[in-house]
Amino acid sequence: MKNRIYTSFEEVDKDLKVLNLRRQIAQEEIKGDLADIKRRFEPPELLSFIRDGILKKLLLSWLVGFILRKIRKQ
């Protein structure tokens, strides 16, 4: 919020309520982000990351090597 001059306590109270609500929203967003981060580091999620990432790369490199060996033998 920008600096402003207040003419009544009601204006101050209104802005304080708005700021408090924004703070609460930010806290809830952080809680959601933290829960998402925790979920990503749980064993099933890590295993699926390893399986999907590393195993696919290994399988692809093995397949390319296999094809290249077959081509070289011919």
N, C-alpha and C positions, 0 to 999 in steps of 0.2 A: 504494500500500500504506500501511496505517496504521502509526504508530509502535508498535514492539513491543520487548519485552525478549527477547533470545535467551539460551538456556541452553546452547547448544552450537554449535560451528563448523559442524556438519552443517546446522543450521537456517539459518545465514547463507548457506552454500553453496547450499542449496536455493532460498532467496529470490533470490540473485544469478543463479542459472540461469534462474529464472522471469522476472526483469527483463530478462535478456539476450535471452531468446526473445521477449518482448513488443517489445523494441527492434528486433529483426530483422524481426518481423512488420510493425511500423510502417514500417520502411525499405522493405520490399517493396511495401507499399501505396502509398507515395510514388512508387516507381519506376513502378508501374502507372498511377497518376494522371498522372505526367509523360509517359509514353508516350502516354496518351490525349489529353492536351493537345497534344502534338506532332503527333499524327495529325490532329487537328481543324484544324490550321493548314497542312497540306499543300495544294498547289495543287488537286488534284482535289476535296478536301473543301470548300475555299473556293469553288470554282466551283459545286459542287452547292448550297451554301448560297445563293450569289448567284442561281443559276438558280431554285432552289425558292422562295426568299423574295422577292427583288426582282422577278423576272420575273412571278411570279404576281400580285403587287400591281399591276404595270404593266398586265398583261393584264386584270385585273379592273377597274381604273380606266378603261382604254380601252373595255372592253365596256359599262360603265355609261354612260360619256359617249356612246358610239355609240347606245345605246338611248334615252337622253334626247334626243339630237338628232333621232332618228326620231320620237319622240313629239311634240316641239315642231313639226316640220314638218307634222304632220297637223292 
